[in-house]
Amino acid sequence: MQRQNVIFLILAITTAIFMMLIGVAIGEGSILGIIGSIIGVILIMGIGFAYKGKLRKKE
């Protein structure tokens, strides 16, 4: 596997974990958990899109 693919895999798994944490936080009734998980999803996805754009500019 190429290095870029491993990085994207890690970002995808991390995003999926944060999405699952949103459900857990809803079940627990934790507003802070919900907000934190949503922010985590947005941040990790943003990092992934920025990295992908950086790779496209490099080519």
Distance bins in CASP14 RR format, pairs under 12 A and 6 or more apart:
PFRMAT RR
TARGET T0000
AUTHOR 0000-0000-0000
RMODE 2
METHOD distances of the structure
MODEL  1
1 7 0 0 0 0 0 1 0 0 0 0 0
1 8 0 0 0 0 0 1 0 0 0 0 0
1 9 1 0 0 1 0 0 0 0 0 0 0
1 10 0 0 0 0 0 1 0 0 0 0 0
2 8 0 0 0 0 1 0 0 0 0 0 0
2 9 0 0 0 0 0 1 0 0 0 0 0
2 55 0 0 0 0 0 1 0 0 0 0 0
3 9 0 0 0 0 0 1 0 0 0 0 0
3 10 0 0 0 0 0 1 0 0 0 0 0
3 51 0 0 0 0 0 1 0 0 0 0 0
3 55 0 0 0 0 0 1 0 0 0 0 0
4 10 0 0 0 0 0 1 0 0 0 0 0
4 11 0 0 0 0 0 1 0 0 0 0 0
4 48 0 0 0 0 0 1 0 0 0 0 0
4 51 0 0 0 0 1 0 0 0 0 0 0
4 52 0 0 0 0 1 0 0 0 0 0 0
4 53 0 0 0 0 0 1 0 0 0 0 0
4 54 0 0 0 0 0 1 0 0 0 0 0
4 55 1 0 0 1 0 0 0 0 0 0 0
4 56 0 0 0 0 0 1 0 0 0 0 0
4 58 0 0 0 0 0 1 0 0 0 0 0
4 59 0 0 0 0 0 1 0 0 0 0 0
5 11 0 0 0 0 0 1 0 0 0 0 0
5 12 0 0 0 0 0 1 0 0 0 0 0
5 51 0 0 0 0 0 1 0 0 0 0 0
5 52 0 0 0 0 0 1 0 0 0 0 0
5 55 0 0 0 0 0 1 0 0 0 0 0
6 12 0 0 0 0 0 1 0 0 0 0 0
6 13 0 0 0 0 0 1 0 0 0 0 0
7 13 0 0 0 0 0 1 0 0 0 0 0
7 14 0 0 0 0 0 1 0 0 0 0 0
7 44 0 0 0 0 0 1 0 0 0 0 0
7 47 0 0 0 0 1 0 0 0 0 0 0
7 48 0 0 0 0 1 0 0 0 0 0 0
7 50 0 0 0 0 0 1 0 0 0 0 0
7 51 1 0 0 1 0 0 0 0 0 0 0
7 52 0 0 0 0 1 0 0 0 0 0 0
7 54 0 0 0 0 0 1 0 0 0 0 0
7 55 0 0 0 0 1 0 0 0 0 0 0
8 14 0 0 0 0 0 1 0 0 0 0 0
8 15 0 0 0 0 0 1 0 0 0 0 0
8 44 0 0 0 0 0 1 0 0 0 0 0
8 45 0 0 0 0 0 1 0 0 0 0 0
8 47 0 0 0 0 0 1 0 0 0 0 0
8 48 1 0 0 1 0 0 0 0 0 0 0
8 49 0 0 0 0 0 1 0 0 0 0 0
8 51 1 0 0 1 0 0 0 0 0 0 0
8 52 1 0 0 1 0 0 0 0 0 0 0
8 53 0 0 0 0 0 1 0 0 0 0 0
8 55 0 0 0 0 1 0 0 0 0 0 0
9 15 0 0 0 0 0 1 0 0 0 0 0
9 16 0 0 0 0 0 1 0 0 0 0 0
9 48 0 0 0 0 0 1 0 0 0 0 0
10 16 0 0 0 0 0 1 0 0 0 0 0
10 17 0 0 0 0 0 1 0 0 0 0 0
10 44 0 0 0 0 1 0 0 0 0 0 0
10 47 0 0 0 0 0 1 0 0 0 0 0
10 48 0 0 0 0 0 1 0 0 0 0 0
10 51 0 0 0 0 0 1 0 0 0 0 0
11 17 0 0 0 0 0 1 0 0 0 0 0
11 18 0 0 0 0 0 1 0 0 0 0 0
11 40 0 0 0 0 0 1 0 0 0 0 0
11 41 0 0 0 0 0 1 0 0 0 0 0
11 43 0 0 0 0 0 1 0 0 0 0 0
11 44 1 0 1 0 0 0 0 0 0 0 0
11 45 1 0 0 1 0 0 0 0 0 0 0
11 46 0 0 0 0 1 0 0 0 0 0 0
11 47 1 0 0 1 0 0 0 0 0 0 0
11 48 1 0 1 0 0 0 0 0 0 0 0
11 49 0 0 0 0 1 0 0 0 0 0 0
11 50 0 0 0 0 0 1 0 0 0 0 0
11 51 1 0 0 1 0 0 0 0 0 0 0
11 52 0 0 0 0 1 0 0 0 0 0 0
12 18 0 0 0 0 0 1 0 0 0 0 0
12 19 0 0 0 0 0 1 0 0 0 0 0
12 41 0 0 0 0 0 1 0 0 0 0 0
12 44 0 0 0 0 1 0 0 0 0 0 0
12 45 0 0 0 0 1 0 0 0 0 0 0
12 47 0 0 0 0 0 1 0 0 0 0 0
12 48 0 0 0 0 1 0 0 0 0 0 0
12 51 0 0 0 0 0 1 0 0 0 0 0
12 52 0 0 0 0 0 1 0 0 0 0 0
13 19 0 0 0 0 0 1 0 0 0 0 0
13 20 0 0 0 0 0 1 0 0 0 0 0
13 44 0 0 0 0 1 0 0 0 0 0 0
14 20 0 0 0 0 0 1 0 0 0 0 0
14 21 0 0 0 0 0 1 0 0 0 0 0
14 37 0 0 0 0 0 1 0 0 0 0 0
14 40 0 0 0 0 1 0 0 0 0 0 0
14 41 0 0 0 0 1 0 0 0 0 0 0
14 43 0 0 0 0 1 0 0 0 0 0 0
14 44 1 0 1 0 0 0 0 0 0 0 0
14 45 0 0 0 0 1 0 0 0 0 0 0
14 46 0 0 0 0 0 1 0 0 0 0 0
14 47 0 0 0 0 1 0 0 0 0 0 0
14 48 0 0 0 0 1 0 0 0 0 0 0
15 21 0 0 0 0 0 1 0 0 0 0 0
15 22 0 0 0 0 0 1 0 0 0 0 0
15 37 0 0 0 0 0 1 0 0 0 0 0
15 38 0 0 0 0 0 1 0 0 0 0 0
15 40 0 0 0 0 1 0 0 0 0 0 0
15 41 1 0 1 0 0 0 0 0 0 0 0
15 42 0 0 0 0 1 0 0 0 0 0 0
15 43 0 0 0 0 1 0 0 0 0 0 0
15 44 1 0 1 0 0 0 0 0 0 0 0
15 45 1 0 1 0 0 0 0 0 0 0 0
15 46 0 0 0 0 1 0 0 0 0 0 0
15 47 0 0 0 0 1 0 0 0 0 0 0
15 48 0 0 0 0 1 0 0 0 0 0 0
15 49 0 0 0 0 0 1 0 0 0 0 0
16 22 0 0 0 0 0 1 0 0 0 0 0
16 37 0 0 0 0 0 1 0 0 0 0 0
16 40 0 0 0 0 0 1 0 0 0 0 0
16 41 0 0 0 0 1 0 0 0 0 0 0
16 44 0 0 0 0 1 0 0 0 0 0 0
16 45 0 0 0 0 0 1 0 0 0 0 0
17 23 0 0 0 0 0 1 0 0 0 0 0
17 24 0 0 0 0 0 1 0 0 0 0 0
17 37 0 0 0 0 1 0 0 0 0 0 0
17 40 0 0 0 0 1 0 0 0 0 0 0
17 41 0 0 0 0 1 0 0 0 0 0 0
17 44 0 0 0 0 1 0 0 0 0 0 0
18 24 0 0 0 0 0 1 0 0 0 0 0
18 25 0 0 0 0 0 1 0 0 0 0 0
18 33 0 0 0 0 0 1 0 0 0 0 0
18 34 0 0 0 0 0 1 0 0 0 0 0
18 35 0 0 0 0 0 1 0 0 0 0 0
18 36 0 0 0 0 1 0 0 0 0 0 0
18 37 1 0 1 0 0 0 0 0 0 0 0
18 38 0 0 0 0 1 0 0 0 0 0 0
18 39 0 0 0 0 1 0 0 0 0 0 0
18 40 1 0 1 0 0 0 0 0 0 0 0
18 41 1 0 1 0 0 0 0 0 0 0 0
18 42 0 0 0 0 1 0 0 0 0 0 0
18 43 0 0 0 0 1 0 0 0 0 0 0
18 44 1 0 0 1 0 0 0 0 0 0 0
18 45 0 0 0 0 1 0 0 0 0 0 0
18 47 0 0 0 0 0 1 0 0 0 0 0
19 25 0 0 0 0 0 1 0 0 0 0 0
19 26 0 0 0 0 0 1 0 0 0 0 0
19 34 0 0 0 0 0 1 0 0 0 0 0
19 37 1 0 0 1 0 0 0 0 0 0 0
19 38 0 0 0 0 1 0 0 0 0 0 0
19 40 0 0 0 0 1 0 0 0 0 0 0
19 41 1 0 1 0 0 0 0 0 0 0 0
19 42 0 0 0 0 0 1 0 0 0 0 0
19 44 0 0 0 0 1 0 0 0 0 0 0
19 45 0 0 0 0 0 1 0 0 0 0 0
20 26 0 0 0 0 0 1 0 0 0 0 0
20 27 0 0 0 0 0 1 0 0 0 0 0
20 37 0 0 0 0 1 0 0 0 0 0 0
20 41 0 0 0 0 0 1 0 0 0 0 0
21 27 0 0 0 0 0 1 0 0 0 0 0
21 28 0 0 0 0 0 1 0 0 0 0 0
21 30 0 0 0 0 1 0 0 0 0 0 0
21 32 0 0 0 0 0 1 0 0 0 0 0
21 33 1 0 0 1 0 0 0 0 0 0 0
21 34 0 0 0 0 1 0 0 0 0 0 0
21 35 0 0 0 0 0 1 0 0 0 0 0
21 36 0 0 0 0 1 0 0 0 0 0 0
21 37 1 0 1 0 0 0 0 0 0 0 0
21 38 0 0 0 0 1 0 0 0 0 0 0
21 39 0 0 0 0 0 1 0 0 0 0 0
21 40 0 0 0 0 1 0 0 0 0 0 0
21 41 0 0 0 0 1 0 0 0 0 0 0
21 44 0 0 0 0 0 1 0 0 0 0 0
22 28 0 0 0 0 0 1 0 0 0 0 0
22 29 0 0 0 0 0 1 0 0 0 0 0
22 30 0 0 0 0 0 1 0 0 0 0 0
22 31 0 0 0 0 0 1 0 0 0 0 0
22 33 0 0 0 0 1 0 0 0 0 0 0
22 34 1 0 0 1 0 0 0 0 0 0 0
22 35 0 0 0 0 1 0 0 0 0 0 0
22 36 0 0 0 0 1 0 0 0 0 0 0
22 37 1 0 1 0 0 0 0 0 0 0 0
22 38 1 0 0 1 0 0 0 0 0 0 0
22 39 0 0 0 0 0 1 0 0 0 0 0
22 40 0 0 0 0 1 0 0 0 0 0 0
22 41 1 0 0 1 0 0 0 0 0 0 0
22 42 0 0 0 0 0 1 0 0 0 0 0
23 29 0 0 0 0 1 0 0 0 0 0 0
23 30 0 0 0 0 0 1 0 0 0 0 0
23 33 0 0 0 0 1 0 0 0 0 0 0
23 34 0 0 0 0 1 0 0 0 0 0 0
23 37 1 0 0 1 0 0 0 0 0 0 0
23 38 0 0 0 0 0 1 0 0 0 0 0
23 41 0 0 0 0 0 1 0 0 0 0 0
24 30 0 0 0 0 1 0 0 0 0 0 0
24 33 0 0 0 0 1 0 0 0 0 0 0
24 34 0 0 0 0 1 0 0 0 0 0 0
24 36 0 0 0 0 0 1 0 0 0 0 0
24 37 0 0 0 0 1 0 0 0 0 0 0
25 31 0 0 0 0 1 0 0 0 0 0 0
25 32 1 0 0 1 0 0 0 0 0 0 0
25 33 1 1 0 0 0 0 0 0 0 0 0
25 34 1 0 1 0 0 0 0 0 0 0 0
25 35 0 0 0 0 1 0 0 0 0 0 0
25 36 1 0 0 1 0 0 0 0 0 0 0
25 37 1 0 1 0 0 0 0 0 0 0 0
25 38 0 0 0 0 1 0 0 0 0 0 0
25 39 0 0 0 0 0 1 0 0 0 0 0
25 40 0 0 0 0 0 1 0 0 0 0 0
25 41 0 0 0 0 0 1 0 0 0 0 0
26 33 0 0 0 0 1 0 0 0 0 0 0
26 34 1 0 0 1 0 0 0 0 0 0 0
26 35 0 0 0 0 0 1 0 0 0 0 0
26 37 0 0 0 0 1 0 0 0 0 0 0
26 38 0 0 0 0 0 1 0 0 0 0 0
27 33 0 0 0 0 0 1 0 0 0 0 0
27 34 0 0 0 0 1 0 0 0 0 0 0
27 37 0 0 0 0 0 1 0 0 0 0 0
28 34 0 0 0 0 1 0 0 0 0 0 0
28 37 0 0 0 0 0 1 0 0 0 0 0
29 35 0 0 0 0 0 1 0 0 0 0 0
29 37 0 0 0 0 0 1 0 0 0 0 0
30 36 0 0 0 0 1 0 0 0 0 0 0
30 37 0 0 0 0 1 0 0 0 0 0 0
31 37 0 0 0 0 0 1 0 0 0 0 0
31 38 0 0 0 0 0 1 0 0 0 0 0
32 38 0 0 0 0 0 1 0 0 0 0 0
32 39 0 0 0 0 0 1 0 0 0 0 0
33 39 0 0 0 0 1 0 0 0 0 0 0
33 40 0 0 0 0 0 1 0 0 0 0 0
33 41 0 0 0 0 0 1 0 0 0 0 0
34 40 0 0 0 0 0 1 0 0 0 0 0
34 41 0 0 0 0 0 1 0 0 0 0 0
35 41 0 0 0 0 0 1 0 0 0 0 0
35 42 0 0 0 0 0 1 0 0 0 0 0
36 42 0 0 0 0 1 0 0 0 0 0 0
36 43 0 0 0 0 1 0 0 0 0 0 0
36 44 0 0 0 0 0 1 0 0 0 0 0
37 43 0 0 0 0 0 1 0 0 0 0 0
37 44 0 0 0 0 0 1 0 0 0 0 0
38 44 0 0 0 0 0 1 0 0 0 0 0
38 45 0 0 0 0 0 1 0 0 0 0 0
39 45 0 0 0 0 0 1 0 0 0 0 0
39 46 0 0 0 0 0 1 0 0 0 0 0
40 46 0 0 0 0 1 0 0 0 0 0 0
40 47 0 0 0 0 1 0 0 0 0 0 0
41 47 0 0 0 0 0 1 0 0 0 0 0
41 48 0 0 0 0 0 1 0 0 0 0 0
42 48 0 0 0 0 0 1 0 0 0 0 0
42 49 0 0 0 0 0 1 0 0 0 0 0
43 49 0 0 0 0 0 1 0 0 0 0 0
43 50 0 0 0 0 0 1 0 0 0 0 0
44 50 0 0 0 0 0 1 0 0 0 0 0
44 51 0 0 0 0 0 1 0 0 0 0 0
45 51 0 0 0 0 0 1 0 0 0 0 0
45 52 0 0 0 0 0 1 0 0 0 0 0
46 52 0 0 0 0 1 0 0 0 0 0 0
46 53 0 0 0 0 0 1 0 0 0 0 0
46 54 0 0 0 0 0 1 0 0 0 0 0
47 53 0 0 0 0 0 1 0 0 0 0 0
47 54 0 0 0 0 0 1 0 0 0 0 0
48 54 0 0 0 0 1 0 0 0 0 0 0
48 55 0 0 0 0 1 0 0 0 0 0 0
49 55 0 0 0 0 0 1 0 0 0 0 0
49 56 0 0 0 0 0 1 0 0 0 0 0
50 56 0 0 0 0 0 1 0 0 0 0 0
50 57 0 0 0 0 0 1 0 0 0 0 0
51 57 0 0 0 0 0 1 0 0 0 0 0
51 58 0 0 0 0 0 1 0 0 0 0 0
52 58 0 0 0 0 0 1 0 0 0 0 0
52 59 0 0 0 0 0 1 0 0 0 0 0
53 59 0 0 0 0 1 0 0 0 0 0 0
END
